[in-house]
Amino acid sequence: MYITLLGKVLRCPGDDITILGNIFEQKLEEIWVNSENFKRAGTFNCGCPPKIGKSIPNNFFKEVLKRLENI
């Protein structure tokens, strides 16, 4: 997660659209537990949703995982 100077909590530094909350209005723990990032914790490379289909090709992470599983 990324927190701006004004307290906005964003999914990551590369995503300035998905606002998860504001630390001046909610506890950071509450924002974290209710975030998509928290739900992804412990998974293998969940990718980068803001970049998929833009600077990272679609299915890139699935292909990498498939190749690793075949080693």
Predicted model as a PDB file, atoms N, CA, C, CB and O in Angstrom, pLDDT in the B-factor column:
MODEL        1                                                                  
ATOM      1  N   MET A   1       0.848  -1.177   0.000  1.00 85.00           N  
ATOM      2  CA  MET A   1       0.000   0.000   0.000  1.00 85.00           C  
ATOM      3  C   MET A   1       0.894   1.241   0.000  1.00 85.00           C  
ATOM      4  CB  MET A   1      -0.965  -0.002   1.226  1.00 85.00           C  
ATOM      5  O   MET A   1       2.071   1.190   0.358  1.00 85.00           O  
ATOM      6  N   TYR A   2       0.306   2.326  -0.404  1.00 91.00           N  
ATOM      7  CA  TYR A   2       1.015   3.597  -0.484  1.00 91.00           C  
ATOM      8  C   TYR A   2       0.128   4.663   0.151  1.00 91.00           C  
ATOM      9  CB  TYR A   2       1.377   3.963  -1.970  1.00 91.00           C  
ATOM     10  O   TYR A   2      -1.068   4.729  -0.134  1.00 91.00           O  
ATOM     11  N   ILE A   3       0.709   5.494   1.007  1.00 95.00           N  
ATOM     12  CA  ILE A   3      -0.044   6.555   1.681  1.00 95.00           C  
ATOM     13  C   ILE A   3       0.464   7.898   1.192  1.00 95.00           C  
ATOM     14  CB  ILE A   3       0.084   6.446   3.233  1.00 95.00           C  
ATOM     15  O   ILE A   3       1.662   8.176   1.249  1.00 95.00           O  
ATOM     16  N   THR A   4      -0.447   8.730   0.711  1.00 94.00           N  
ATOM     17  CA  THR A   4      -0.069  10.056   0.228  1.00 94.00           C  
ATOM     18  C   THR A   4       0.066  11.025   1.396  1.00 94.00           C  
ATOM     19  CB  THR A   4      -1.102  10.580  -0.786  1.00 94.00           C  
ATOM     20  O   THR A   4      -0.331  10.720   2.521  1.00 94.00           O  
ATOM     21  N   LEU A   5       0.616  12.168   1.124  1.00 95.00           N  
ATOM     22  CA  LEU A   5       0.790  13.208   2.135  1.00 95.00           C  
ATOM     23  C   LEU A   5      -0.549  13.634   2.745  1.00 95.00           C  
ATOM     24  CB  LEU A   5       1.493  14.419   1.524  1.00 95.00           C  
ATOM     25  O   LEU A   5      -0.609  14.024   3.911  1.00 95.00           O  
ATOM     26  N   LEU A   6      -1.605  13.556   1.962  1.00 96.00           N  
ATOM     27  CA  LEU A   6      -2.928  13.954   2.443  1.00 96.00           C  
ATOM     28  C   LEU A   6      -3.682  12.810   3.124  1.00 96.00           C  
ATOM     29  CB  LEU A   6      -3.751  14.485   1.290  1.00 96.00           C  
ATOM     30  O   LEU A   6      -4.847  12.959   3.493  1.00 96.00           O  
ATOM     31  N   GLY A   7      -3.004  11.660   3.287  1.00 97.00           N  
ATOM     32  CA  GLY A   7      -3.595  10.548   4.025  1.00 97.00           C  
ATOM     33  C   GLY A   7      -4.339   9.523   3.197  1.00 97.00           C  
ATOM     34  O   GLY A   7      -4.852   8.550   3.748  1.00 97.00           O  
ATOM     35  N   LYS A   8      -4.412   9.715   1.879  1.00 96.00           N  
ATOM     36  CA  LYS A   8      -5.076   8.729   1.032  1.00 96.00           C  
ATOM     37  C   LYS A   8      -4.242   7.451   1.004  1.00 96.00           C  
ATOM     38  CB  LYS A   8      -5.290   9.282  -0.406  1.00 96.00           C  
ATOM     39  O   LYS A   8      -3.021   7.498   0.855  1.00 96.00           O  
ATOM     40  N   VAL A   9      -4.906   6.323   1.147  1.00 96.00           N  
ATOM     41  CA  VAL A   9      -4.225   5.040   1.081  1.00 96.00           C  
ATOM     42  C   VAL A   9      -4.565   4.421  -0.265  1.00 96.00           C  
ATOM     43  CB  VAL A   9      -4.635   4.099   2.271  1.00 96.00           C  
ATOM     44  O   VAL A   9      -5.727   4.151  -0.569  1.00 96.00           O  
ATOM     45  N   LEU A  10      -3.518   4.200  -1.071  1.00 92.00           N  
ATOM     46  CA  LEU A  10      -3.676   3.640  -2.404  1.00 92.00           C  
ATOM     47  C   LEU A  10      -3.213   2.191  -2.410  1.00 92.00           C  
ATOM     48  CB  LEU A  10      -2.892   4.467  -3.443  1.00 92.00           C  
ATOM     49  O   LEU A  10      -2.417   1.788  -1.561  1.00 92.00           O  
ATOM     50  N   ARG A  11      -3.700   1.419  -3.349  1.00 85.00           N  
ATOM     51  CA  ARG A  11      -3.330   0.011  -3.451  1.00 85.00           C  
ATOM     52  C   ARG A  11      -1.814  -0.145  -3.568  1.00 85.00           C  
ATOM     53  CB  ARG A  11      -4.026  -0.639  -4.655  1.00 85.00           C  
ATOM     54  O   ARG A  11      -1.230  -1.020  -2.929  1.00 85.00           O  
ATOM     55  N   CYS A  12      -1.171   0.707  -4.388  1.00 82.00           N  
ATOM     56  CA  CYS A  12       0.274   0.645  -4.571  1.00 82.00           C  
ATOM     57  C   CYS A  12       0.728   1.965  -5.184  1.00 82.00           C  
ATOM     58  CB  CYS A  12       0.686  -0.572  -5.471  1.00 82.00           C  
ATOM     59  O   CYS A  12      -0.104   2.760  -5.620  1.00 82.00           O  
ATOM     60  N   PRO A  13       2.047   2.210  -5.225  1.00 81.00           N  
ATOM     61  CA  PRO A  13       2.528   3.472  -5.803  1.00 81.00           C  
ATOM     62  C   PRO A  13       2.177   3.633  -7.283  1.00 81.00           C  
ATOM     63  CB  PRO A  13       4.024   3.568  -5.634  1.00 81.00           C  
ATOM     64  O   PRO A  13       2.099   4.756  -7.781  1.00 81.00           O  
ATOM     65  N   GLY A  14       1.967   2.519  -7.987  1.00 77.00           N  
ATOM     66  CA  GLY A  14       1.656   2.592  -9.412  1.00 77.00           C  
ATOM     67  C   GLY A  14       0.178   2.792  -9.717  1.00 77.00           C  
ATOM     68  O   GLY A  14      -0.194   2.967 -10.878  1.00 77.00           O  
ATOM     69  N   ASP A  15      -0.667   2.767  -8.694  1.00 80.00           N  
ATOM     70  CA  ASP A  15      -2.119   2.899  -8.889  1.00 80.00           C  
ATOM     71  C   ASP A  15      -2.616   4.121  -8.141  1.00 80.00           C  
ATOM     72  CB  ASP A  15      -2.872   1.624  -8.408  1.00 80.00           C  
ATOM     73  O   ASP A  15      -2.812   4.081  -6.926  1.00 80.00           O  
ATOM     74  N   ASP A  16      -2.819   5.201  -8.868  1.00 79.00           N  
ATOM     75  CA  ASP A  16      -3.299   6.420  -8.223  1.00 79.00           C  
ATOM     76  C   ASP A  16      -4.812   6.578  -8.345  1.00 79.00           C  
ATOM     77  CB  ASP A  16      -2.608   7.630  -8.821  1.00 79.00           C  
ATOM     78  O   ASP A  16      -5.353   7.651  -8.075  1.00 79.00           O  
ATOM     79  N   ILE A  17      -5.490   5.513  -8.750  1.00 83.00           N  
ATOM     80  CA  ILE A  17      -6.942   5.554  -8.934  1.00 83.00           C  
ATOM     81  C   ILE A  17      -7.672   4.838  -7.800  1.00 83.00           C  
ATOM     82  CB  ILE A  17      -7.323   4.927 -10.275  1.00 83.00           C  
ATOM     83  O   ILE A  17      -8.686   5.330  -7.304  1.00 83.00           O  
ATOM     84  N   THR A  18      -7.157   3.671  -7.387  1.00 87.00           N  
ATOM     85  CA  THR A  18      -7.826   2.859  -6.377  1.00 87.00           C  
ATOM     86  C   THR A  18      -7.515   3.371  -4.982  1.00 87.00           C  
ATOM     87  CB  THR A  18      -7.413   1.395  -6.506  1.00 87.00           C  
ATOM     88  O   THR A  18      -6.456   3.074  -4.428  1.00 87.00           O  
ATOM     89  N   ILE A  19      -8.437   4.141  -4.412  1.00 93.00           N  
ATOM     90  CA  ILE A  19      -8.269   4.686  -3.068  1.00 93.00           C  
ATOM     91  C   ILE A  19      -8.940   3.737  -2.078  1.00 93.00           C  
ATOM     92  CB  ILE A  19      -8.867   6.131  -2.959  1.00 93.00           C  
ATOM     93  O   ILE A  19     -10.146   3.501  -2.146  1.00 93.00           O  
ATOM     94  N   LEU A  20      -8.146   3.201  -1.164  1.00 94.00           N  
ATOM     95  CA  LEU A  20      -8.655   2.233  -0.188  1.00 94.00           C  
ATOM     96  C   LEU A  20      -9.207   2.896   1.060  1.00 94.00           C  
ATOM     97  CB  LEU A  20      -7.565   1.269   0.198  1.00 94.00           C  
ATOM     98  O   LEU A  20      -9.990   2.285   1.787  1.00 94.00           O  
ATOM     99  N   GLY A  21      -8.818   4.119   1.318  1.00 96.00           N  
ATOM    100  CA  GLY A  21      -9.288   4.824   2.503  1.00 96.00           C  
ATOM    101  C   GLY A  21      -8.422   6.026   2.776  1.00 96.00           C  
ATOM    102  O   GLY A  21      -7.624   6.442   1.936  1.00 96.00           O  
ATOM    103  N   ASN A  22      -8.587   6.583   3.966  1.00 98.00           N  
ATOM    104  CA  ASN A  22      -7.823   7.753   4.376  1.00 98.00           C  
ATOM    105  C   ASN A  22      -7.452   7.572   5.849  1.00 98.00           C  
ATOM    106  CB  ASN A  22      -8.638   9.082   4.147  1.00 98.00           C  
ATOM    107  O   ASN A  22      -8.323   7.329   6.684  1.00 98.00           O  
ATOM    108  N   ILE A  23      -6.158   7.689   6.167  1.00 97.00           N  
ATOM    109  CA  ILE A  23      -5.711   7.447   7.540  1.00 97.00           C  
ATOM    110  C   ILE A  23      -6.202   8.502   8.526  1.00 97.00           C  
ATOM    111  CB  ILE A  23      -4.209   7.387   7.581  1.00 97.00           C  
ATOM    112  O   ILE A  23      -6.103   8.308   9.737  1.00 97.00           O  
ATOM    113  N   PHE A  24      -6.720   9.599   8.029  1.00 98.00           N  
ATOM    114  CA  PHE A  24      -7.278  10.613   8.916  1.00 98.00           C  
ATOM    115  C   PHE A  24      -8.750  10.334   9.237  1.00 98.00           C  
ATOM    116  CB  PHE A  24      -7.132  11.996   8.286  1.00 98.00           C  
ATOM    117  O   PHE A  24      -9.351  11.001  10.080  1.00 98.00           O  
ATOM    118  N   GLU A  25      -9.314   9.345   8.556  1.00 97.00           N  
ATOM    119  CA  GLU A  25     -10.720   8.984   8.780  1.00 97.00           C  
ATOM    120  C   GLU A  25     -10.884   7.575   9.333  1.00 97.00           C  
ATOM    121  CB  GLU A  25     -11.497   9.109   7.490  1.00 97.00           C  
ATOM    122  O   GLU A  25     -11.888   7.281   9.980  1.00 97.00           O  
ATOM    123  N   GLN A  26      -9.905   6.694   9.085  1.00 97.00           N  
ATOM    124  CA  GLN A  26      -9.963   5.293   9.522  1.00 97.00           C  
ATOM    125  C   GLN A  26      -8.601   4.872  10.046  1.00 97.00           C  
ATOM    126  CB  GLN A  26     -10.414   4.359   8.361  1.00 97.00           C  
ATOM    127  O   GLN A  26      -7.582   5.485   9.726  1.00 97.00           O  
ATOM    128  N   LYS A  27      -8.595   3.830  10.846  1.00 97.00           N  
ATOM    129  CA  LYS A  27      -7.326   3.262  11.281  1.00 97.00           C  
ATOM    130  C   LYS A  27      -6.696   2.546  10.095  1.00 97.00           C  
ATOM    131  CB  LYS A  27      -7.521   2.289  12.491  1.00 97.00           C  
ATOM    132  O   LYS A  27      -7.393   1.935   9.285  1.00 97.00           O  
ATOM    133  N   LEU A  28      -5.364   2.627   9.998  1.00 96.00           N  
ATOM    134  CA  LEU A  28      -4.646   1.975   8.916  1.00 96.00           C  
ATOM    135  C   LEU A  28      -4.895   0.468   8.937  1.00 96.00           C  
ATOM    136  CB  LEU A  28      -3.144   2.272   9.015  1.00 96.00           C  
ATOM    137  O   LEU A  28      -5.025  -0.155   7.883  1.00 96.00           O  
ATOM    138  N   GLU A  29      -4.961  -0.113  10.122  1.00 96.00           N  
ATOM    139  CA  GLU A  29      -5.222  -1.549  10.230  1.00 96.00           C  
ATOM    140  C   GLU A  29      -6.563  -1.912   9.585  1.00 96.00           C  
ATOM    141  CB  GLU A  29      -5.210  -1.986  11.708  1.00 96.00           C  
ATOM    142  O   GLU A  29      -6.665  -2.914   8.876  1.00 96.00           O  
ATOM    143  N   GLU A  30      -7.574  -1.105   9.831  1.00 97.00           N  
ATOM    144  CA  GLU A  30      -8.904  -1.357   9.251  1.00 97.00           C  
ATOM    145  C   GLU A  30      -8.849  -1.282   7.725  1.00 97.00           C  
ATOM    146  CB  GLU A  30      -9.939  -0.338   9.796  1.00 97.00           C  
ATOM    147  O   GLU A  30      -9.436  -2.113   7.031  1.00 97.00           O  
ATOM    148  N   ILE A  31      -8.142  -0.286   7.218  1.00 97.00           N  
ATOM    149  CA  ILE A  31      -8.006  -0.138   5.770  1.00 97.00           C  
ATOM    150  C   ILE A  31      -7.282  -1.350   5.196  1.00 97.00           C  
ATOM    151  CB  ILE A  31      -7.248   1.168   5.417  1.00 97.00           C  
ATOM    152  O   ILE A  31      -7.700  -1.898   4.176  1.00 97.00           O  
ATOM    153  N   TRP A  32      -6.197  -1.773   5.845  1.00 94.00           N  
ATOM    154  CA  TRP A  32      -5.399  -2.916   5.391  1.00 94.00           C  
ATOM    155  C   TRP A  32      -6.230  -4.193   5.368  1.00 94.00           C  
ATOM    156  CB  TRP A  32      -4.175  -3.105   6.292  1.00 94.00           C  
ATOM    157  O   TRP A  32      -6.238  -4.900   4.360  1.00 94.00           O  
ATOM    158  N   VAL A  33      -6.926  -4.501   6.458  1.00 96.00           N  
ATOM    159  CA  VAL A  33      -7.691  -5.744   6.556  1.00 96.00           C  
ATOM    160  C   VAL A  33      -8.811  -5.808   5.515  1.00 96.00           C  
ATOM    161  CB  VAL A  33      -8.278  -5.888   7.957  1.00 96.00           C  
ATOM    162  O   VAL A  33      -9.192  -6.897   5.086  1.00 96.00           O  
ATOM    163  N   ASN A  34      -9.331  -4.675   5.113  1.00 95.00           N  
ATOM    164  CA  ASN A  34     -10.413  -4.643   4.124  1.00 95.00           C  
ATOM    165  C   ASN A  34      -9.919  -4.456   2.690  1.00 95.00           C  
ATOM    166  CB  ASN A  34     -11.376  -3.535   4.466  1.00 95.00           C  
ATOM    167  O   ASN A  34     -10.724  -4.305   1.770  1.00 95.00           O  
ATOM    168  N   SER A  35      -8.605  -4.466   2.498  1.00 91.00           N  
ATOM    169  CA  SER A  35      -8.048  -4.203   1.168  1.00 91.00           C  
ATOM    170  C   SER A  35      -7.898  -5.471   0.337  1.00 91.00           C  
ATOM    171  CB  SER A  35      -6.703  -3.521   1.295  1.00 91.00           C  
ATOM    172  O   SER A  35      -7.871  -6.583   0.865  1.00 91.00           O  
ATOM    173  N   GLU A  36      -7.803  -5.276  -0.968  1.00 84.00           N  
ATOM    174  CA  GLU A  36      -7.516  -6.380  -1.894  1.00 84.00           C  
ATOM    175  C   GLU A  36      -6.138  -6.957  -1.592  1.00 84.00           C  
ATOM    176  CB  GLU A  36      -7.593  -5.901  -3.372  1.00 84.00           C  
ATOM    177  O   GLU A  36      -5.931  -8.165  -1.700  1.00 84.00           O  
ATOM    178  N   ASN A  37      -5.203  -6.100  -1.216  1.00 82.00           N  
ATOM    179  CA  ASN A  37      -3.842  -6.550  -0.924  1.00 82.00           C  
ATOM    180  C   ASN A  37      -3.830  -7.550   0.222  1.00 82.00           C  
ATOM    181  CB  ASN A  37      -2.945  -5.359  -0.589  1.00 82.00           C  
ATOM    182  O   ASN A  37      -3.104  -8.543   0.165  1.00 82.00           O  
ATOM    183  N   PHE A  38      -4.608  -7.309   1.245  1.00 89.00           N  
ATOM    184  CA  PHE A  38      -4.665  -8.210   2.394  1.00 89.00           C  
ATOM    185  C   PHE A  38      -5.167  -9.577   1.958  1.00 89.00           C  
ATOM    186  CB  PHE A  38      -5.571  -7.632   3.500  1.00 89.00           C  
ATOM    187  O   PHE A  38      -4.647 -10.607   2.387  1.00 89.00           O  
ATOM    188  N   LYS A  39      -6.174  -9.576   1.109  1.00 85.00           N  
ATOM    189  CA  LYS A  39      -6.746 -10.841   0.626  1.00 85.00           C  
ATOM    190  C   LYS A  39      -5.752 -11.615  -0.243  1.00 85.00           C  
ATOM    191  CB  LYS A  39      -8.031 -10.571  -0.168  1.00 85.00           C  
ATOM    192  O   LYS A  39      -5.843 -12.838  -0.344  1.00 85.00           O  
ATOM    193  N   ARG A  40      -4.809 -10.914  -0.868  1.00 81.00           N  
ATOM    194  CA  ARG A  40      -3.812 -11.554  -1.728  1.00 81.00           C  
ATOM    195  C   ARG A  40      -2.588 -12.029  -0.944  1.00 81.00           C  
ATOM    196  CB  ARG A  40      -3.378 -10.592  -2.821  1.00 81.00           C  
ATOM    197  O   ARG A  40      -1.755 -12.752  -1.492  1.00 81.00           O  
ATOM    198  N   ALA A  41      -2.464 -11.644   0.306  1.00 79.00           N  
ATOM    199  CA  ALA A  41      -1.277 -11.984   1.097  1.00 79.00           C  
ATOM    200  C   ALA A  41      -1.037 -13.489   1.081  1.00 79.00           C  
ATOM    201  CB  ALA A  41      -1.431 -11.485   2.548  1.00 79.00           C  
ATOM    202  O   ALA A  41      -1.966 -14.280   1.242  1.00 79.00           O  
ATOM    203  N   GLY A  42       0.217 -13.872   0.886  1.00 77.00           N  
ATOM    204  CA  GLY A  42       0.586 -15.282   0.867  1.00 77.00           C  
ATOM    205  C   GLY A  42       0.477 -15.941  -0.494  1.00 77.00           C  
ATOM    206  O   GLY A  42       0.821 -17.114  -0.640  1.00 77.00           O  
ATOM    207  N   THR A  43       0.003 -15.209  -1.496  1.00 74.00           N  
ATOM    208  CA  THR A  43      -0.108 -15.782  -2.830  1.00 74.00           C  
ATOM    209  C   THR A  43       1.185 -15.553  -3.594  1.00 74.00           C  
ATOM    210  CB  THR A  43      -1.303 -15.178  -3.592  1.00 74.00           C  
ATOM    211  O   THR A  43       1.950 -14.638  -3.288  1.00 74.00           O  
ATOM    212  N   PHE A  44       1.415 -16.382  -4.575  1.00 65.00           N  
ATOM    213  CA  PHE A  44       2.584 -16.191  -5.423  1.00 65.00           C  
ATOM    214  C   PHE A  44       2.305 -15.070  -6.398  1.00 65.00           C  
ATOM    215  CB  PHE A  44       2.954 -17.491  -6.172  1.00 65.00           C  
ATOM    216  O   PHE A  44       1.327 -15.130  -7.144  1.00 65.00           O  
ATOM    217  N   ASN A  45       3.124 -14.074  -6.408  1.00 64.00           N  
ATOM    218  CA  ASN A  45       3.074 -12.956  -7.340  1.00 64.00           C  
ATOM    219  C   ASN A  45       1.670 -12.684  -7.875  1.00 64.00           C  
ATOM    220  CB  ASN A  45       4.004 -13.216  -8.487  1.00 64.00           C  
ATOM    221  O   ASN A  45       1.258 -13.259  -8.882  1.00 64.00           O  
ATOM    222  N   CYS A  46       0.957 -11.821  -7.207  1.00 63.00           N  
ATOM    223  CA  CYS A  46      -0.412 -11.497  -7.615  1.00 63.00           C  
ATOM    224  C   CYS A  46      -0.434 -10.542  -8.798  1.00 63.00           C  
ATOM    225  CB  CYS A  46      -1.181 -10.891  -6.451  1.00 63.00           C  
ATOM    226  O   CYS A  46      -1.502 -10.114  -9.236  1.00 63.00           O  
ATOM    227  N   GLY A  47       0.742 -10.208  -9.314  1.00 65.00           N  
ATOM    228  CA  GLY A  47       0.803  -9.339 -10.475  1.00 65.00           C  
ATOM    229  C   GLY A  47       0.693  -7.881 -10.095  1.00 65.00           C  
ATOM    230  O   GLY A  47       0.861  -7.517  -8.931  1.00 65.00           O  
ATOM    231  N   CYS A  48       0.419  -7.078 -11.045  1.00 70.00           N  
ATOM    232  CA  CYS A  48       0.267  -5.645 -10.824  1.00 70.00           C  
ATOM    233  C   CYS A  48      -0.975  -5.194 -11.579  1.00 70.00           C  
ATOM    234  CB  CYS A  48       1.540  -4.847 -11.287  1.00 70.00           C  
ATOM    235  O   CYS A  48      -0.882  -4.803 -12.743  1.00 70.00           O  
ATOM    236  N   PRO A  49      -2.146  -5.245 -10.928  1.00 70.00           N  
ATOM    237  CA  PRO A  49      -3.393  -4.913 -11.622  1.00 70.00           C  
ATOM    238  C   PRO A  49      -3.377  -3.610 -12.420  1.00 70.00           C  
ATOM    239  CB  PRO A  49      -4.482  -4.843 -10.636  1.00 70.00           C  
ATOM    240  O   PRO A  49      -3.925  -3.591 -13.522  1.00 70.00           O  
ATOM    241  N   PRO A  50      -2.778  -2.510 -11.926  1.00 69.00           N  
ATOM    242  CA  PRO A  50      -2.794  -1.284 -12.724  1.00 69.00           C  
ATOM    243  C   PRO A  50      -1.982  -1.355 -14.014  1.00 69.00           C  
ATOM    244  CB  PRO A  50      -2.289  -0.159 -11.901  1.00 69.00           C  
ATOM    245  O   PRO A  50      -2.233  -0.595 -14.949  1.00 69.00           O  
ATOM    246  N   LYS A  51      -1.004  -2.271 -14.067  1.00 74.00           N  
ATOM    247  CA  LYS A  51      -0.138  -2.346 -15.250  1.00 74.00           C  
ATOM    248  C   LYS A  51      -0.517  -3.452 -16.225  1.00 74.00           C  
ATOM    249  CB  LYS A  51       1.278  -2.543 -14.820  1.00 74.00           C  
ATOM    250  O   LYS A  51      -0.083  -3.431 -17.377  1.00 74.00           O  
ATOM    251  N   ILE A  52      -1.323  -4.425 -15.781  1.00 76.00           N  
ATOM    252  CA  ILE A  52      -1.673  -5.544 -16.648  1.00 76.00           C  
ATOM    253  C   ILE A  52      -2.437  -5.044 -17.873  1.00 76.00           C  
ATOM    254  CB  ILE A  52      -2.511  -6.587 -15.878  1.00 76.00           C  
ATOM    255  O   ILE A  52      -3.425  -4.318 -17.757  1.00 76.00           O  
ATOM    256  N   GLY A  53      -1.964  -5.442 -19.030  1.00 77.00           N  
ATOM    257  CA  GLY A  53      -2.576  -5.001 -20.284  1.00 77.00           C  
ATOM    258  C   GLY A  53      -2.049  -3.663 -20.766  1.00 77.00           C  
ATOM    259  O   GLY A  53      -2.401  -3.210 -21.855  1.00 77.00           O  
ATOM    260  N   LYS A  54      -1.202  -3.025 -19.959  1.00 74.00           N  
ATOM    261  CA  LYS A  54      -0.599  -1.742 -20.357  1.00 74.00           C  
ATOM    262  C   LYS A  54       0.895  -1.960 -20.548  1.00 74.00           C  
ATOM    263  CB  LYS A  54      -0.870  -0.614 -19.285  1.00 74.00           C  
ATOM    264  O   LYS A  54       1.348  -2.183 -21.671  1.00 74.00           O  
ATOM    265  N   SER A  55       1.668  -1.900 -19.465  1.00 77.00           N  
ATOM    266  CA  SER A  55       3.109  -2.123 -19.584  1.00 77.00           C  
ATOM    267  C   SER A  55       3.497  -3.577 -19.313  1.00 77.00           C  
ATOM    268  CB  SER A  55       3.855  -1.210 -18.627  1.00 77.00           C  
ATOM    269  O   SER A  55       4.638  -3.963 -19.563  1.00 77.00           O  
ATOM    270  N   ILE A  56       2.569  -4.385 -18.808  1.00 80.00           N  
ATOM    271  CA  ILE A  56       2.784  -5.824 -18.608  1.00 80.00           C  
ATOM    272  C   ILE A  56       1.738  -6.547 -19.456  1.00 80.00           C  
ATOM    273  CB  ILE A  56       2.677  -6.236 -17.069  1.00 80.00           C  
ATOM    274  O   ILE A  56       0.544  -6.279 -19.325  1.00 80.00           O  
ATOM    275  N   PRO A  57       2.179  -7.468 -20.331  1.00 86.00           N  
ATOM    276  CA  PRO A  57       1.220  -8.169 -21.198  1.00 86.00           C  
ATOM    277  C   PRO A  57       0.188  -8.981 -20.407  1.00 86.00           C  
ATOM    278  CB  PRO A  57       1.966  -9.091 -22.151  1.00 86.00           C  
ATOM    279  O   PRO A  57       0.480  -9.482 -19.321  1.00 86.00           O  
ATOM    280  N   ASN A  58      -1.006  -9.103 -20.958  1.00 86.00           N  
ATOM    281  CA  ASN A  58      -2.033  -9.952 -20.349  1.00 86.00           C  
ATOM    282  C   ASN A  58      -1.497 -11.371 -20.212  1.00 86.00           C  
ATOM    283  CB  ASN A  58      -3.343  -9.939 -21.192  1.00 86.00           C  
ATOM    284  O   ASN A  58      -0.745 -11.832 -21.071  1.00 86.00           O  
ATOM    285  N   ASN A  59      -1.871 -12.063 -19.152  1.00 87.00           N  
ATOM    286  CA  ASN A  59      -1.466 -13.449 -18.869  1.00 87.00           C  
ATOM    287  C   ASN A  59       0.025 -13.637 -18.596  1.00 87.00           C  
ATOM    288  CB  ASN A  59      -1.854 -14.318 -20.015  1.00 87.00           C  
ATOM    289  O   ASN A  59       0.483 -14.775 -18.499  1.00 87.00           O  
ATOM    290  N   PHE A  60       0.784 -12.572 -18.472  1.00 86.00           N  
ATOM    291  CA  PHE A  60       2.216 -12.667 -18.239  1.00 86.00           C  
ATOM    292  C   PHE A  60       2.534 -13.477 -16.976  1.00 86.00           C  
ATOM    293  CB  PHE A  60       2.818 -11.272 -18.132  1.00 86.00           C  
ATOM    294  O   PHE A  60       3.354 -14.394 -17.020  1.00 86.00           O  
ATOM    295  N   PHE A  61       1.901 -13.147 -15.872  1.00 82.00           N  
ATOM    296  CA  PHE A  61       2.200 -13.817 -14.607  1.00 82.00           C  
ATOM    297  C   PHE A  61       1.738 -15.274 -14.607  1.00 82.00           C  
ATOM    298  CB  PHE A  61       1.546 -13.068 -13.454  1.00 82.00           C  
ATOM    299  O   PHE A  61       2.390 -16.129 -14.008  1.00 82.00           O  
ATOM    300  N   LYS A  62       0.622 -15.563 -15.272  1.00 84.00           N  
ATOM    301  CA  LYS A  62       0.162 -16.947 -15.382  1.00 84.00           C  
ATOM    302  C   LYS A  62       1.164 -17.782 -16.181  1.00 84.00           C  
ATOM    303  CB  LYS A  62      -1.232 -17.003 -16.046  1.00 84.00           C  
ATOM    304  O   LYS A  62       1.442 -18.929 -15.832  1.00 84.00           O  
ATOM    305  N   GLU A  63       1.698 -17.204 -17.242  1.00 88.00           N  
ATOM    306  CA  GLU A  63       2.677 -17.912 -18.063  1.00 88.00           C  
ATOM    307  C   GLU A  63       3.964 -18.170 -17.281  1.00 88.00           C  
ATOM    308  CB  GLU A  63       2.984 -17.113 -19.336  1.00 88.00           C  
ATOM    309  O   GLU A  63       4.535 -19.256 -17.376  1.00 88.00           O  
ATOM    310  N   VAL A  64       4.419 -17.198 -16.522  1.00 87.00           N  
ATOM    311  CA  VAL A  64       5.626 -17.377 -15.713  1.00 87.00           C  
ATOM    312  C   VAL A  64       5.412 -18.488 -14.695  1.00 87.00           C  
ATOM    313  CB  VAL A  64       6.010 -16.061 -15.002  1.00 87.00           C  
ATOM    314  O   VAL A  64       6.267 -19.359 -14.535  1.00 87.00           O  
ATOM    315  N   LEU A  65       4.275 -18.462 -14.005  1.00 86.00           N  
ATOM    316  CA  LEU A  65       3.987 -19.494 -13.015  1.00 86.00           C  
ATOM    317  C   LEU A  65       3.916 -20.876 -13.662  1.00 86.00           C  
ATOM    318  CB  LEU A  65       2.673 -19.184 -12.292  1.00 86.00           C  
ATOM    319  O   LEU A  65       4.426 -21.853 -13.113  1.00 86.00           O  
ATOM    320  N   LYS A  66       3.285 -20.949 -14.825  1.00 91.00           N  
ATOM    321  CA  LYS A  66       3.168 -22.235 -15.524  1.00 91.00           C  
ATOM    322  C   LYS A  66       4.551 -22.780 -15.880  1.00 91.00           C  
ATOM    323  CB  LYS A  66       2.309 -22.083 -16.802  1.00 91.00           C  
ATOM    324  O   LYS A  66       4.804 -23.975 -15.730  1.00 91.00           O  
ATOM    325  N   ARG A  67       5.439 -21.916 -16.348  1.00 91.00           N  
ATOM    326  CA  ARG A  67       6.798 -22.334 -16.687  1.00 91.00           C  
ATOM    327  C   ARG A  67       7.558 -22.793 -15.447  1.00 91.00           C  
ATOM    328  CB  ARG A  67       7.554 -21.190 -17.373  1.00 91.00           C  
ATOM    329  O   ARG A  67       8.304 -23.771 -15.500  1.00 91.00           O  
ATOM    330  N   LEU A  68       7.370 -22.092 -14.332  1.00 90.00           N  
ATOM    331  CA  LEU A  68       8.048 -22.485 -13.092  1.00 90.00           C  
ATOM    332  C   LEU A  68       7.552 -23.841 -12.600  1.00 90.00           C  
ATOM    333  CB  LEU A  68       7.833 -21.422 -12.005  1.00 90.00           C  
ATOM    334  O   LEU A  68       8.336 -24.648 -12.100  1.00 90.00           O  
ATOM    335  N   GLU A  69       6.277 -24.087 -12.741  1.00 91.00           N  
ATOM    336  CA  GLU A  69       5.723 -25.359 -12.295  1.00 91.00           C  
ATOM    337  C   GLU A  69       6.212 -26.527 -13.157  1.00 91.00           C  
ATOM    338  CB  GLU A  69       4.202 -25.299 -12.315  1.00 91.00           C  
ATOM    339  O   GLU A  69       6.227 -27.671 -12.702  1.00 91.00           O  
ATOM    340  N   ASN A  70       6.603 -26.243 -14.379  1.00 87.00           N  
ATOM    341  CA  ASN A  70       7.074 -27.283 -15.287  1.00 87.00           C  
ATOM    342  C   ASN A  70       8.567 -27.546 -15.191  1.00 87.00           C  
ATOM    343  CB  ASN A  70       6.731 -26.916 -16.687  1.00 87.00           C  
ATOM    344  O   ASN A  70       9.090 -28.397 -15.911  1.00 87.00           O  
ATOM    345  N   ILE A  71       9.251 -26.843 -14.330  1.00 80.00           N  
ATOM    346  CA  ILE A  71      10.709 -27.044 -14.181  1.00 80.00           C  
ATOM    347  C   ILE A  71      10.975 -28.287 -13.387  1.00 80.00           C  
ATOM    348  CB  ILE A  71      11.380 -25.834 -13.501  1.00 80.00           C  
ATOM    349  O   ILE A  71      12.133 -28.633 -13.151  1.00 80.00           O  
TER     350      ILE A  71                                                      
ENDMDL                                                                          
END                                                                             
